Amino acid sequence: MKCQYQKCNQKATKTWALVPLCNVHRDKIDCETIDYYISTKEMKYEDREHYLKIRHLTPWVS
Ligand SMILES: [Zn+2]
């Protein structure tokens, strides 16, 4: 299984929200999610650039 991030050809090693991702992209999305929910940085939904690239692949997209 390949990483599902756009234009990434790495092998998927983990999943995030059931989406297969390589280590690099999984870490990026992890950090971004923490920033979005926990940190005091003023991040808007549209600022979640990594998440938005895989959002259409997550099971809870409506
Ligand atoms: Zn990747």
N, CA, C, O and the ligand as a Tripos MOL2 file, in Angstrom:
@<TRIPOS>MOLECULE
protein
  249   247    63     0     0
PROTEIN
NO_CHARGES

@<TRIPOS>ATOM
      1 N           0.8490   -1.2040    0.0000 N.3       1 MET1
      2 CA          0.0000    0.0000    0.0000 C.3       1 MET1
      3 C           0.8770    1.2420    0.0000 C.2       1 MET1
      4 O           1.8550    1.3330    0.7420 O.2       1 MET1
      5 N           0.5130    2.1830   -0.8340 N.am      2 LYS2
      6 CA          1.2650    3.4220   -0.9570 C.3       2 LYS2
      7 C           0.6660    4.5060   -0.0690 C.2       2 LYS2
      8 O          -0.5220    4.4860    0.2530 O.2       2 LYS2
      9 N           1.4990    5.4280    0.3080 N.am      3 CYS3
     10 CA          1.0200    6.6200    1.0200 C.3       3 CYS3
     11 C          -0.0220    7.3210    0.1420 C.2       3 CYS3
     12 O           0.1810    7.4940   -1.0590 O.2       3 CYS3
     13 N          -1.1160    7.7130    0.7480 N.am      4 GLN4
     14 CA         -2.2180    8.3110   -0.0250 C.3       4 GLN4
     15 C          -2.0970    9.8210   -0.1780 C.2       4 GLN4
     16 O          -2.9440   10.4570   -0.8060 O.2       4 GLN4
     17 N          -1.0530   10.3860    0.3900 N.am      5 TYR5
     18 CA         -0.8440   11.8240    0.2480 C.3       5 TYR5
     19 C          -0.5220   12.1350   -1.2060 C.2       5 TYR5
     20 O           0.1830   11.3840   -1.8800 O.2       5 TYR5
     21 N          -1.0570   13.2620   -1.6770 N.am      6 GLN6
     22 CA         -0.8550   13.6220   -3.0790 C.3       6 GLN6
     23 C           0.6120   13.5840   -3.4900 C.2       6 GLN6
     24 O           1.4700   14.1530   -2.8160 O.2       6 GLN6
     25 N           0.8830   12.9280   -4.5710 N.am      7 LYS7
     26 CA          2.2070   12.8810   -5.1810 C.3       7 LYS7
     27 C           3.2720   12.2280   -4.3210 C.2       7 LYS7
     28 O           4.4590   12.3580   -4.6180 O.2       7 LYS7
     29 N           2.8930   11.5470   -3.2910 N.am      8 CYS8
     30 CA          3.8840   10.8530   -2.4730 C.3       8 CYS8
     31 C           3.9510    9.4020   -2.9320 C.2       8 CYS8
     32 O           2.9240    8.7440   -3.0990 O.2       8 CYS8
     33 N           5.1570    8.9170   -3.1300 N.am      9 ASN9
     34 CA          5.2950    7.5350   -3.5860 C.3       9 ASN9
     35 C           5.8980    6.6170   -2.5390 C.2       9 ASN9
     36 O           6.2950    5.4900   -2.8350 O.2       9 ASN9
     37 N           5.9620    7.1130   -1.3170 N.am     10 GLN10
     38 CA          6.5210    6.2950   -0.2370 C.3      10 GLN10
     39 C           5.5450    5.1880    0.1370 C.2      10 GLN10
     40 O           4.3420    5.2630   -0.1120 O.2      10 GLN10
     41 N           6.1080    4.1810    0.7330 N.am     11 LYS11
     42 CA          5.2830    3.0930    1.2290 C.3      11 LYS11
     43 C           4.5530    3.5640    2.4850 C.2      11 LYS11
     44 O           5.1420    4.2150    3.3470 O.2      11 LYS11
     45 N           3.2850    3.2340    2.5770 N.am     12 ALA12
     46 CA          2.5220    3.5890    3.7770 C.3      12 ALA12
     47 C           2.9350    2.6620    4.9160 C.2      12 ALA12
     48 O           2.9920    1.4430    4.7570 O.2      12 ALA12
     49 N           3.2150    3.2570    6.0490 N.am     13 THR13
     50 CA          3.6190    2.4570    7.2010 C.3      13 THR13
     51 C           2.6170    2.5670    8.3390 C.2      13 THR13
     52 O           2.6110    1.7460    9.2560 O.2      13 THR13
     53 N           1.7850    3.5720    8.2740 N.am     14 LYS14
     54 CA          0.8300    3.8150    9.3500 C.3      14 LYS14
     55 C          -0.4460    4.3320    8.7290 C.2      14 LYS14
     56 O          -0.4900    4.6610    7.5430 O.2      14 LYS14
     57 N          -1.4730    4.3990    9.5330 N.am     15 THR15
     58 CA         -2.6820    5.0470    9.0430 C.3      15 THR15
     59 C          -3.0170    6.2200    9.9500 C.2      15 THR15
     60 O          -2.6740    6.2450   11.1320 O.2      15 THR15
     61 N          -3.6820    7.1660    9.3670 N.am     16 TRP16
     62 CA         -4.2030    8.3090   10.1200 C.3      16 TRP16
     63 C          -5.6360    8.4740    9.6700 C.2      16 TRP16
     64 O          -5.9020    8.6770    8.4860 O.2      16 TRP16
     65 N          -6.5550    8.3890   10.6060 N.am     17 ALA17
     66 CA         -7.9820    8.4200   10.2580 C.3      17 ALA17
     67 C          -8.2830    7.3760    9.1860 C.2      17 ALA17
     68 O          -9.0530    7.6140    8.2550 O.2      17 ALA17
     69 N          -7.6560    6.2200    9.3450 N.am     18 LEU18
     70 CA         -7.8280    5.0870    8.4270 C.3      18 LEU18
     71 C          -7.2240    5.3200    7.0430 C.2      18 LEU18
     72 O          -7.4080    4.4970    6.1460 O.2      18 LEU18
     73 N          -6.5210    6.4070    6.8600 N.am     19 VAL19
     74 CA         -5.8780    6.6870    5.5750 C.3      19 VAL19
     75 C          -4.4210    6.2290    5.6590 C.2      19 VAL19
     76 O          -3.6920    6.6830    6.5410 O.2      19 VAL19
     77 N          -3.9870    5.3590    4.7810 N.am     20 PRO20
     78 CA         -2.5900    4.9080    4.8030 C.3      20 PRO20
     79 C          -1.6260    6.0360    4.4420 C.2      20 PRO20
     80 O          -1.7920    6.7110    3.4270 O.2      20 PRO20
     81 N          -0.6230    6.2270    5.2840 N.am     21 LEU21
     82 CA          0.3560    7.2910    5.0630 C.3      21 LEU21
     83 C           1.7510    6.7860    5.4020 C.2      21 LEU21
     84 O           1.9220    5.8440    6.1760 O.2      21 LEU21
     85 N           2.7440    7.4370    4.8010 N.am     22 CYS22
     86 CA          4.1250    7.1420    5.1570 C.3      22 CYS22
     87 C           4.4380    7.8550    6.4790 C.2      22 CYS22
     88 O           3.6410    8.6580    6.9630 O.2      22 CYS22
     89 N           5.5800    7.5600    7.0430 N.am     23 ASN23
     90 CA          5.9780    8.1720    8.3090 C.3      23 ASN23
     91 C           5.9740    9.6880    8.2530 C.2      23 ASN23
     92 O           5.4800   10.3570    9.1600 O.2      23 ASN23
     93 N           6.5330   10.2200    7.1700 N.am     24 VAL24
     94 CA          6.6890   11.6700    7.0480 C.3      24 VAL24
     95 C           5.3370   12.3700    7.0660 C.2      24 VAL24
     96 O           5.1340   13.3260    7.8140 O.2      24 VAL24
     97 N           4.4340   11.9000    6.2550 N.am     25 HIS25
     98 CA          3.1380   12.5760    6.1730 C.3      25 HIS25
     99 C           2.2750   12.3370    7.3960 C.2      25 HIS25
    100 O           1.5030   13.2060    7.8010 O.2      25 HIS25
    101 N           2.4020   11.1890    7.9670 N.am     26 ARG26
    102 CA          1.6580   10.9300    9.2060 C.3      26 ARG26
    103 C           2.1470   11.8990   10.3010 C.2      26 ARG26
    104 O           1.3450   12.4570   11.0490 O.2      26 ARG26
    105 N           3.4580   12.0840   10.3800 N.am     27 ASP27
    106 CA          3.9910   13.0240   11.3800 C.3      27 ASP27
    107 C           3.5400   14.4510   11.1020 C.2      27 ASP27
    108 O           3.1920   15.1940   12.0200 O.2      27 ASP27
    109 N           3.5470   14.8200    9.8470 N.am     28 LYS28
    110 CA          3.1270   16.1850    9.5020 C.3      28 LYS28
    111 C           1.6880   16.4230    9.9230 C.2      28 LYS28
    112 O           1.3610   17.4560   10.5060 O.2      28 LYS28
    113 N           0.8500   15.4750    9.6270 N.am     29 ILE29
    114 CA         -0.5670   15.6370    9.9560 C.3      29 ILE29
    115 C          -0.7730   15.5870   11.4630 C.2      29 ILE29
    116 O          -1.6100   16.3110   12.0030 O.2      29 ILE29
    117 N          -0.0250   14.7500   12.1310 N.am     30 ASP30
    118 CA         -0.0890   14.7020   13.5950 C.3      30 ASP30
    119 C           0.2440   16.0590   14.2020 C.2      30 ASP30
    120 O          -0.4970   16.5700   15.0420 O.2      30 ASP30
    121 N           1.3480   16.6320   13.7790 N.am     31 CYS31
    122 CA          1.7900   17.9300   14.3070 C.3      31 CYS31
    123 C           0.7550   19.0020   14.0080 C.2      31 CYS31
    124 O           0.4170   19.8240   14.8600 O.2      31 CYS31
    125 N           0.2710   18.9720   12.8000 N.am     32 GLU32
    126 CA         -0.7040   19.9700   12.3940 C.3      32 GLU32
    127 C          -1.9940   19.8430   13.2110 C.2      32 GLU32
    128 O          -2.5940   20.8500   13.5870 O.2      32 GLU32
    129 N          -2.4070   18.6380   13.4750 N.am     33 THR33
    130 CA         -3.6270   18.4140   14.2560 C.3      33 THR33
    131 C          -3.4550   18.9240   15.6780 C.2      33 THR33
    132 O          -4.3590   19.5340   16.2480 O.2      33 THR33
    133 N          -2.2960   18.6700   16.2310 N.am     34 ILE34
    134 CA         -2.0050   19.1620   17.5850 C.3      34 ILE34
    135 C          -2.0100   20.6840   17.5930 C.2      34 ILE34
    136 O          -2.5790   21.3060   18.4900 O.2      34 ILE34
    137 N          -1.3800   21.2730   16.5990 N.am     35 ASP35
    138 CA         -1.3890   22.7370   16.4870 C.3      35 ASP35
    139 C          -2.8120   23.2650   16.4100 C.2      35 ASP35
    140 O          -3.1630   24.2610   17.0430 O.2      35 ASP35
    141 N          -3.6020   22.5870   15.6370 N.am     36 TYR36
    142 CA         -4.9670   23.0650   15.3970 C.3      36 TYR36
    143 C          -5.8240   22.9720   16.6560 C.2      36 TYR36
    144 O          -6.5540   23.9070   16.9840 O.2      36 TYR36
    145 N          -5.7390   21.8610   17.3510 N.am     37 TYR37
    146 CA         -6.6260   21.6560   18.5020 C.3      37 TYR37
    147 C          -6.0610   22.1420   19.8290 C.2      37 TYR37
    148 O          -6.8150   22.5310   20.7210 O.2      37 TYR37
    149 N          -4.7620   22.1230   19.9630 N.am     38 ILE38
    150 CA         -4.1830   22.3520   21.2880 C.3      38 ILE38
    151 C          -3.4010   23.6500   21.3950 C.2      38 ILE38
    152 O          -3.5230   24.3650   22.3900 O.2      38 ILE38
    153 N          -2.6120   23.9590   20.4000 N.am     39 SER39
    154 CA         -1.7330   25.1110   20.5700 C.3      39 SER39
    155 C          -2.5260   26.4030   20.4990 C.2      39 SER39
    156 O          -3.6930   26.4170   20.1080 O.2      39 SER39
    157 N          -1.8910   27.4550   20.8730 N.am     40 THR40
    158 CA         -2.5660   28.7480   20.8980 C.3      40 THR40
    159 C          -2.3950   29.5010   19.5800 C.2      40 THR40
    160 O          -2.8720   30.6260   19.4260 O.2      40 THR40
    161 N          -1.7110   28.8670   18.6420 N.am     41 LYS41
    162 CA         -1.6060   29.4760   17.3190 C.3      41 LYS41
    163 C          -3.0030   29.6500   16.7480 C.2      41 LYS41
    164 O          -3.8620   28.7810   16.8930 O.2      41 LYS41
    165 N          -3.2090   30.7590   16.1130 N.am     42 GLU42
    166 CA         -4.5160   30.9990   15.5140 C.3      42 GLU42
    167 C          -4.5750   30.3040   14.1660 C.2      42 GLU42
    168 O          -4.2310   30.8850   13.1360 O.2      42 GLU42
    169 N          -5.0050   29.0860   14.1860 N.am     43 MET43
    170 CA         -5.0800   28.3230   12.9420 C.3      43 MET43
    171 C          -6.5230   28.1810   12.5140 C.2      43 MET43
    172 O          -7.3950   27.8090   13.2990 O.2      43 MET43
    173 N          -6.7450   28.4780   11.2910 N.am     44 LYS44
    174 CA         -8.0940   28.2920   10.7550 C.3      44 LYS44
    175 C          -8.1790   26.9030   10.1280 C.2      44 LYS44
    176 O          -7.1680   26.2540    9.8600 O.2      44 LYS44
    177 N          -9.3840   26.4840    9.9110 N.am     45 TYR45
    178 CA         -9.5990   25.1780    9.2770 C.3      45 TYR45
    179 C          -8.8580   25.1010    7.9420 C.2      45 TYR45
    180 O          -8.2510   24.0800    7.6180 O.2      45 TYR45
    181 N          -8.9120   26.1580    7.1940 N.am     46 GLU46
    182 CA         -8.2590   26.1630    5.8720 C.3      46 GLU46
    183 C          -6.7410   26.1150    5.9810 C.2      46 GLU46
    184 O          -6.0540   25.8270    5.0010 O.2      46 GLU46
    185 N          -6.2210   26.3960    7.1640 N.am     47 ASP47
    186 CA         -4.7760   26.3550    7.3460 C.3      47 ASP47
    187 C          -4.2440   24.9310    7.5250 C.2      47 ASP47
    188 O          -3.0320   24.7180    7.5350 O.2      47 ASP47
    189 N          -5.1220   23.9840    7.6620 N.am     48 ARG48
    190 CA         -4.6880   22.6000    7.8680 C.3      48 ARG48
    191 C          -4.3450   21.9800    6.5170 C.2      48 ARG48
    192 O          -5.0390   21.0880    6.0290 O.2      48 ARG48
    193 N          -3.2630   22.4720    5.9280 N.am     49 GLU49
    194 CA         -2.9850   22.0930    4.5470 C.3      49 GLU49
    195 C          -2.7440   20.5990    4.3660 C.2      49 GLU49
    196 O          -3.1320   20.0400    3.3400 O.2      49 GLU49
    197 N          -2.1320   19.9590    5.3080 N.am     50 HIS50
    198 CA         -1.8710   18.5280    5.1410 C.3      50 HIS50
    199 C          -3.1550   17.7100    5.2860 C.2      50 HIS50
    200 O          -3.4360   16.7980    4.5090 O.2      50 HIS50
    201 N          -3.9110   18.0730    6.3030 N.am     51 TYR51
    202 CA         -5.1680   17.3680    6.5140 C.3      51 TYR51
    203 C          -6.1100   17.5230    5.3300 C.2      51 TYR51
    204 O          -6.7520   16.5640    4.9010 O.2      51 TYR51
    205 N          -6.1830   18.7210    4.8170 N.am     52 LEU52
    206 CA         -7.1100   18.9650    3.7100 C.3      52 LEU52
    207 C          -6.7350   18.1730    2.4610 C.2      52 LEU52
    208 O          -7.5830   17.9200    1.6050 O.2      52 LEU52
    209 N          -5.4660   17.7820    2.3580 N.am     53 LYS53
    210 CA         -5.0570   16.9870    1.1970 C.3      53 LYS53
    211 C          -5.5270   15.5360    1.2890 C.2      53 LYS53
    212 O          -5.6330   14.8530    0.2700 O.2      53 LYS53
    213 N          -5.8030   15.0740    2.4800 N.am     54 ILE54
    214 CA         -6.2750   13.6870    2.5980 C.3      54 ILE54
    215 C          -7.7160   13.6060    3.0970 C.2      54 ILE54
    216 O          -8.2730   12.5170    3.2370 O.2      54 ILE54
    217 N          -8.3010   14.7440    3.3590 N.am     55 ARG55
    218 CA         -9.6280   14.7670    3.9630 C.3      55 ARG55
    219 C         -10.6540   13.9400    3.1790 C.2      55 ARG55
    220 O         -11.4840   13.2410    3.7600 O.2      55 ARG55
    221 N         -10.5780   14.0370    1.8580 N.am     56 HIS56
    222 CA        -11.5540   13.3070    1.0400 C.3      56 HIS56
    223 C         -11.4150   11.7940    1.1760 C.2      56 HIS56
    224 O         -12.2900   11.0430    0.7450 O.2      56 HIS56
    225 N         -10.3080   11.3480    1.7810 N.am     57 LEU57
    226 CA        -10.0930    9.9050    1.9390 C.3      57 LEU57
    227 C         -10.5410    9.3880    3.3070 C.2      57 LEU57
    228 O         -10.6460    8.1790    3.5160 O.2      57 LEU57
    229 N         -10.7980   10.2930    4.2170 N.am     58 THR58
    230 CA        -11.1770    9.8520    5.5520 C.3      58 THR58
    231 C         -12.6190    9.3460    5.5490 C.2      58 THR58
    232 O         -13.4310    9.7880    4.7360 O.2      58 THR58
    233 N         -12.9320    8.4380    6.4410 N.am     59 PRO59
    234 CA        -14.2630    7.8100    6.4010 C.3      59 PRO59
    235 C         -15.4150    8.7260    6.7930 C.2      59 PRO59
    236 O         -16.5690    8.4500    6.4680 O.2      59 PRO59
    237 N         -15.1030    9.8170    7.4930 N.am     60 TRP60
    238 CA        -16.2090   10.6250    7.9910 C.3      60 TRP60
    239 C         -16.4640   11.8850    7.1750 C.2      60 TRP60
    240 O         -17.1700   12.7900    7.6190 O.2      60 TRP60
    241 N         -15.8940   11.9350    5.9980 N.am     61 VAL61
    242 CA        -16.1840   13.0900    5.1540 C.3      61 VAL61
    243 C         -17.6050   12.9500    4.6110 C.2      61 VAL61
    244 O         -18.0180   11.8620    4.2120 O.2      61 VAL61
    245 N         -18.3380   14.0390    4.5990 N.am     62 SER62
    246 CA        -19.7380   13.9130    4.1680 C.3      62 SER62
    247 C         -19.9460   14.5770    2.8150 C.2      62 SER62
    248 O         -21.0600   14.5730    2.2900 O.2      62 SER62
    249 ZN          3.7460   10.2350    2.1790 Zn       63 ZN63
@<TRIPOS>BOND
     1     1     2 1
     2     2     3 1
     3     3     4 2
     4     3     5 am
     5     5     6 1
     6     6     7 1
     7     7     8 2
     8     7     9 am
     9     9    10 1
    10    10    11 1
    11    11    12 2
    12    11    13 am
    13    13    14 1
    14    14    15 1
    15    15    16 2
    16    15    17 am
    17    17    18 1
    18    18    19 1
    19    19    20 2
    20    19    21 am
    21    21    22 1
    22    22    23 1
    23    23    24 2
    24    23    25 am
    25    25    26 1
    26    26    27 1
    27    27    28 2
    28    27    29 am
    29    29    30 1
    30    30    31 1
    31    31    32 2
    32    31    33 am
    33    33    34 1
    34    34    35 1
    35    35    36 2
    36    35    37 am
    37    37    38 1
    38    38    39 1
    39    39    40 2
    40    39    41 am
    41    41    42 1
    42    42    43 1
    43    43    44 2
    44    43    45 am
    45    45    46 1
    46    46    47 1
    47    47    48 2
    48    47    49 am
    49    49    50 1
    50    50    51 1
    51    51    52 2
    52    51    53 am
    53    53    54 1
    54    54    55 1
    55    55    56 2
    56    55    57 am
    57    57    58 1
    58    58    59 1
    59    59    60 2
    60    59    61 am
    61    61    62 1
    62    62    63 1
    63    63    64 2
    64    63    65 am
    65    65    66 1
    66    66    67 1
    67    67    68 2
    68    67    69 am
    69    69    70 1
    70    70    71 1
    71    71    72 2
    72    71    73 am
    73    73    74 1
    74    74    75 1
    75    75    76 2
    76    75    77 am
    77    77    78 1
    78    78    79 1
    79    79    80 2
    80    79    81 am
    81    81    82 1
    82    82    83 1
    83    83    84 2
    84    83    85 am
    85    85    86 1
    86    86    87 1
    87    87    88 2
    88    87    89 am
    89    89    90 1
    90    90    91 1
    91    91    92 2
    92    91    93 am
    93    93    94 1
    94    94    95 1
    95    95    96 2
    96    95    97 am
    97    97    98 1
    98    98    99 1
    99    99   100 2
   100    99   101 am
   101   101   102 1
   102   102   103 1
   103   103   104 2
   104   103   105 am
   105   105   106 1
   106   106   107 1
   107   107   108 2
   108   107   109 am
   109   109   110 1
   110   110   111 1
   111   111   112 2
   112   111   113 am
   113   113   114 1
   114   114   115 1
   115   115   116 2
   116   115   117 am
   117   117   118 1
   118   118   119 1
   119   119   120 2
   120   119   121 am
   121   121   122 1
   122   122   123 1
   123   123   124 2
   124   123   125 am
   125   125   126 1
   126   126   127 1
   127   127   128 2
   128   127   129 am
   129   129   130 1
   130   130   131 1
   131   131   132 2
   132   131   133 am
   133   133   134 1
   134   134   135 1
   135   135   136 2
   136   135   137 am
   137   137   138 1
   138   138   139 1
   139   139   140 2
   140   139   141 am
   141   141   142 1
   142   142   143 1
   143   143   144 2
   144   143   145 am
   145   145   146 1
   146   146   147 1
   147   147   148 2
   148   147   149 am
   149   149   150 1
   150   150   151 1
   151   151   152 2
   152   151   153 am
   153   153   154 1
   154   154   155 1
   155   155   156 2
   156   155   157 am
   157   157   158 1
   158   158   159 1
   159   159   160 2
   160   159   161 am
   161   161   162 1
   162   162   163 1
   163   163   164 2
   164   163   165 am
   165   165   166 1
   166   166   167 1
   167   167   168 2
   168   167   169 am
   169   169   170 1
   170   170   171 1
   171   171   172 2
   172   171   173 am
   173   173   174 1
   174   174   175 1
   175   175   176 2
   176   175   177 am
   177   177   178 1
   178   178   179 1
   179   179   180 2
   180   179   181 am
   181   181   182 1
   182   182   183 1
   183   183   184 2
   184   183   185 am
   185   185   186 1
   186   186   187 1
   187   187   188 2
   188   187   189 am
   189   189   190 1
   190   190   191 1
   191   191   192 2
   192   191   193 am
   193   193   194 1
   194   194   195 1
   195   195   196 2
   196   195   197 am
   197   197   198 1
   198   198   199 1
   199   199   200 2
   200   199   201 am
   201   201   202 1
   202   202   203 1
   203   203   204 2
   204   203   205 am
   205   205   206 1
   206   206   207 1
   207   207   208 2
   208   207   209 am
   209   209   210 1
   210   210   211 1
   211   211   212 2
   212   211   213 am
   213   213   214 1
   214   214   215 1
   215   215   216 2
   216   215   217 am
   217   217   218 1
   218   218   219 1
   219   219   220 2
   220   219   221 am
   221   221   222 1
   222   222   223 1
   223   223   224 2
   224   223   225 am
   225   225   226 1
   226   226   227 1
   227   227   228 2
   228   227   229 am
   229   229   230 1
   230   230   231 1
   231   231   232 2
   232   231   233 am
   233   233   234 1
   234   234   235 1
   235   235   236 2
   236   235   237 am
   237   237   238 1
   238   238   239 1
   239   239   240 2
   240   239   241 am
   241   241   242 1
   242   242   243 1
   243   243   244 2
   244   243   245 am
   245   245   246 1
   246   246   247 1
   247   247   248 2
@<TRIPOS>SUBSTRUCTURE
     1 MET1         2 RESIDUE 1 A MET
     2 LYS2         6 RESIDUE 1 A LYS
     3 CYS3        10 RESIDUE 1 A CYS
     4 GLN4        14 RESIDUE 1 A GLN
     5 TYR5        18 RESIDUE 1 A TYR
     6 GLN6        22 RESIDUE 1 A GLN
     7 LYS7        26 RESIDUE 1 A LYS
     8 CYS8        30 RESIDUE 1 A CYS
     9 ASN9        34 RESIDUE 1 A ASN
    10 GLN10       38 RESIDUE 1 A GLN
    11 LYS11       42 RESIDUE 1 A LYS
    12 ALA12       46 RESIDUE 1 A ALA
    13 THR13       50 RESIDUE 1 A THR
    14 LYS14       54 RESIDUE 1 A LYS
    15 THR15       58 RESIDUE 1 A THR
    16 TRP16       62 RESIDUE 1 A TRP
    17 ALA17       66 RESIDUE 1 A ALA
    18 LEU18       70 RESIDUE 1 A LEU
    19 VAL19       74 RESIDUE 1 A VAL
    20 PRO20       78 RESIDUE 1 A PRO
    21 LEU21       82 RESIDUE 1 A LEU
    22 CYS22       86 RESIDUE 1 A CYS
    23 ASN23       90 RESIDUE 1 A ASN
    24 VAL24       94 RESIDUE 1 A VAL
    25 HIS25       98 RESIDUE 1 A HIS
    26 ARG26      102 RESIDUE 1 A ARG
    27 ASP27      106 RESIDUE 1 A ASP
    28 LYS28      110 RESIDUE 1 A LYS
    29 ILE29      114 RESIDUE 1 A ILE
    30 ASP30      118 RESIDUE 1 A ASP
    31 CYS31      122 RESIDUE 1 A CYS
    32 GLU32      126 RESIDUE 1 A GLU
    33 THR33      130 RESIDUE 1 A THR
    34 ILE34      134 RESIDUE 1 A ILE
    35 ASP35      138 RESIDUE 1 A ASP
    36 TYR36      142 RESIDUE 1 A TYR
    37 TYR37      146 RESIDUE 1 A TYR
    38 ILE38      150 RESIDUE 1 A ILE
    39 SER39      154 RESIDUE 1 A SER
    40 THR40      158 RESIDUE 1 A THR
    41 LYS41      162 RESIDUE 1 A LYS
    42 GLU42      166 RESIDUE 1 A GLU
    43 MET43      170 RESIDUE 1 A MET
    44 LYS44      174 RESIDUE 1 A LYS
    45 TYR45      178 RESIDUE 1 A TYR
    46 GLU46      182 RESIDUE 1 A GLU
    47 ASP47      186 RESIDUE 1 A ASP
    48 ARG48      190 RESIDUE 1 A ARG
    49 GLU49      194 RESIDUE 1 A GLU
    50 HIS50      198 RESIDUE 1 A HIS
    51 TYR51      202 RESIDUE 1 A TYR
    52 LEU52      206 RESIDUE 1 A LEU
    53 LYS53      210 RESIDUE 1 A LYS
    54 ILE54      214 RESIDUE 1 A ILE
    55 ARG55      218 RESIDUE 1 A ARG
    56 HIS56      222 RESIDUE 1 A HIS
    57 LEU57      226 RESIDUE 1 A LEU
    58 THR58      230 RESIDUE 1 A THR
    59 PRO59      234 RESIDUE 1 A PRO
    60 TRP60      238 RESIDUE 1 A TRP
    61 VAL61      242 RESIDUE 1 A VAL
    62 SER62      246 RESIDUE 1 A SER
    63 ZN63       249 GROUP 0 **** ****
